[in-house]
């Protein structure tokens, strides 16, 4: 909210100008790209173990095929 002048119209115009400058400044900033990294051995191992346990659980729920 801008209250620099005693005139509502001037305050509104000033607020719009400030708002537009804030948006322009935000658009000009370059965004940083995420640097990709290798997964650790332990995280890979945990993922594979979880997948195996999950598969065994699903297999145990299935009906036996003839």
C-alpha positions as CSV (number, residue, x, y, z in Angstrom):
1,X,0.0,0.0,0.0
2,X,1.3,3.4,-0.9
3,X,0.4,6.5,1.1
4,X,2.8,9.1,-0.1
5,X,0.3,11.6,-1.5
6,X,-3.0,12.8,-0.2
7,X,-4.6,11.9,-3.5
8,X,-5.9,8.4,-4.0
9,X,-5.4,8.4,-7.7
10,X,-1.7,9.4,-7.4
11,X,-1.2,6.7,-4.7
12,X,-2.7,4.0,-7.0
13,X,-0.6,5.0,-9.9
14,X,2.6,5.0,-7.8
15,X,1.6,1.6,-6.4
16,X,1.2,0.2,-9.9
17,X,4.6,1.6,-11.0
18,X,6.3,0.1,-8.0
19,X,4.6,-3.2,-8.5
20,X,5.5,-3.4,-12.2
21,X,9.2,-2.6,-11.3
22,X,9.2,-5.4,-8.8
23,X,7.9,-7.8,-11.4
24,X,10.4,-6.7,-14.0
25,X,13.3,-7.1,-11.5
26,X,12.1,-10.6,-10.6
27,X,11.9,-11.6,-14.3
28,X,15.4,-10.4,-15.1
29,X,17.2,-12.6,-12.5
30,X,18.6,-15.7,-14.0
31,X,17.5,-18.9,-12.3
32,X,20.2,-21.4,-11.2
33,X,20.1,-24.9,-12.7
34,X,20.4,-27.8,-10.4
35,X,23.7,-29.5,-10.5
36,X,23.2,-33.2,-11.1
37,X,25.1,-35.6,-8.8
38,X,25.7,-39.3,-8.6
39,X,23.7,-41.5,-6.3
40,X,25.6,-43.0,-3.4
41,X,26.1,-46.8,-3.2
42,X,24.1,-47.0,0.0
43,X,21.1,-45.2,-1.5
44,X,21.1,-47.4,-4.6
45,X,21.3,-50.5,-2.3
46,X,18.4,-49.2,-0.2
47,X,16.3,-48.6,-3.3
48,X,16.9,-52.1,-4.7
49,X,16.2,-53.7,-1.3
50,X,13.0,-51.8,-1.0
51,X,11.9,-52.9,-4.5
52,X,12.7,-56.5,-3.7
53,X,10.7,-56.4,-0.5
54,X,7.8,-54.8,-2.2
55,X,7.9,-57.4,-5.0
56,X,7.9,-60.2,-2.5
57,X,4.9,-58.7,-0.6
58,X,2.9,-58.4,-3.9
59,X,3.9,-61.9,-4.9
60,X,2.7,-63.3,-1.5
61,X,-0.7,-61.7,-2.1
62,X,-1.2,-63.4,-5.5
63,X,-3.3,-66.6,-5.9
64,X,-1.4,-69.7,-6.7
65,X,-1.4,-70.5,-10.4
66,X,-2.2,-74.1,-11.5
